[in-house]
């Protein structure tokens, strides 16, 4: 018999999914990461335009959102590392 320390059950319907932490935790982390990516672009940025991530606002926001998502949804964050 397998023992699991995860006591939360997965949502079964779409409504349960959108009202559970399975959706909101990564979503909030991606939004915060995107905001931090924009702040990094705005404060540090790249004056010459040769930097791949920080020379463009959109790429900086997308990378920040991706990093925020990975912080809370990576296998190591779930204890499976």
FILOPA-478191 format. One record per residue (C-alpha): residue in three letters; x, y, z. Coordinates in pm, whole numbers, padded with zeros to 5 digits. Layout:
<sites>
site resn=Ala; px=X; py=Y; pz=Z
...
</sites>
This chain:
<sites>
site resn=Unk; px=00000; py=00000; pz=00000
site resn=Unk; px=00142; py=00335; pz=-00102
site resn=Unk; px=00152; py=00610; pz=00154
site resn=Unk; px=00107; py=00962; pz=00030
site resn=Unk; px=00161; py=01280; pz=00224
site resn=Unk; px=-00064; py=01470; pz=-00018
site resn=Unk; px=-00406; py=01462; pz=00147
site resn=Unk; px=-00577; py=01702; pz=-00094
site resn=Unk; px=-00790; py=01538; pz=-00359
site resn=Unk; px=-00773; py=01653; pz=-00718
site resn=Unk; px=-01071; py=01849; pz=-00847
site resn=Unk; px=-01317; py=01646; pz=-01052
site resn=Unk; px=-01510; py=01915; pz=-01238
site resn=Unk; px=-01408; py=02231; pz=-01419
site resn=Unk; px=-01577; py=02446; pz=-01156
site resn=Unk; px=-01388; py=02269; pz=-00876
site resn=Unk; px=-01064; py=02315; pz=-01069
site resn=Unk; px=-01104; py=02691; pz=-01112
site resn=Unk; px=-01194; py=02735; pz=-00745
site resn=Unk; px=-00910; py=02519; pz=-00611
site resn=Unk; px=-00544; py=02591; pz=-00537
site resn=Unk; px=-00442; py=02366; pz=-00828
site resn=Unk; px=-00536; py=02658; pz=-01052
site resn=Unk; px=-00492; py=02968; pz=-00835
site resn=Unk; px=-00152; py=02897; pz=-00680
site resn=Unk; px=00039; py=02875; pz=-01013
site resn=Unk; px=-00174; py=03152; pz=-01164
site resn=Unk; px=-00099; py=03397; pz=-00883
site resn=Unk; px=00269; py=03303; pz=-00891
site resn=Unk; px=00284; py=03364; pz=-01268
site resn=Unk; px=00115; py=03704; pz=-01232
site resn=Unk; px=00353; py=03808; pz=-00953
site resn=Unk; px=00649; py=03679; pz=-01157
site resn=Unk; px=00530; py=03877; pz=-01459
site resn=Unk; px=00503; py=04191; pz=-01249
site resn=Unk; px=00853; py=04135; pz=-01113
site resn=Unk; px=00977; py=04074; pz=-01469
site resn=Unk; px=00831; py=04408; pz=-01574
site resn=Unk; px=00988; py=04582; pz=-01274
site resn=Unk; px=01322; py=04426; pz=-01364
site resn=Unk; px=01284; py=04551; pz=-01723
site resn=Unk; px=01184; py=04898; pz=-01606
site resn=Unk; px=01457; py=04940; pz=-01342
site resn=Unk; px=01748; py=04744; pz=-01491
site resn=Unk; px=01659; py=04685; pz=-01856
site resn=Unk; px=01905; py=04689; pz=-02140
site resn=Unk; px=02004; py=05019; pz=-02295
site resn=Unk; px=02182; py=04880; pz=-02600
site resn=Unk; px=01901; py=04645; pz=-02708
site resn=Unk; px=02129; py=04342; pz=-02743
site resn=Unk; px=02004; py=04159; pz=-02434
site resn=Unk; px=01767; py=03879; pz=-02532
site resn=Unk; px=01531; py=03894; pz=-02234
site resn=Unk; px=01550; py=04244; pz=-02091
site resn=Unk; px=01555; py=04442; pz=-02417
site resn=Unk; px=01185; py=04377; pz=-02479
site resn=Unk; px=00903; py=04441; pz=-02230
site resn=Unk; px=00698; py=04139; pz=-02337
site resn=Unk; px=00981; py=03889; pz=-02320
site resn=Unk; px=01078; py=04016; pz=-01977
site resn=Unk; px=00719; py=03979; pz=-01851
site resn=Unk; px=00685; py=03631; pz=-02004
site resn=Unk; px=01014; py=03512; pz=-01858
site resn=Unk; px=00922; py=03650; pz=-01515
site resn=Unk; px=00583; py=03479; pz=-01532
site resn=Unk; px=00743; py=03151; pz=-01635
site resn=Unk; px=00993; py=03173; pz=-01350
site resn=Unk; px=00714; py=03250; pz=-01102
site resn=Unk; px=00518; py=02950; pz=-01228
site resn=Unk; px=00821; py=02722; pz=-01201
site resn=Unk; px=00894; py=02833; pz=-00845
site resn=Unk; px=00563; py=02697; pz=-00718
site resn=Unk; px=00505; py=02414; pz=-00964
site resn=Unk; px=00844; py=02248; pz=-01003
site resn=Unk; px=00894; py=01892; pz=-00875
site resn=Unk; px=01130; py=02018; pz=-00606
site resn=Unk; px=00863; py=02259; pz=-00477
site resn=Unk; px=00627; py=01963; pz=-00440
site resn=Unk; px=00882; py=01755; pz=-00246
site resn=Unk; px=00956; py=01506; pz=-00526
site resn=Unk; px=01313; py=01609; pz=-00586
</sites>
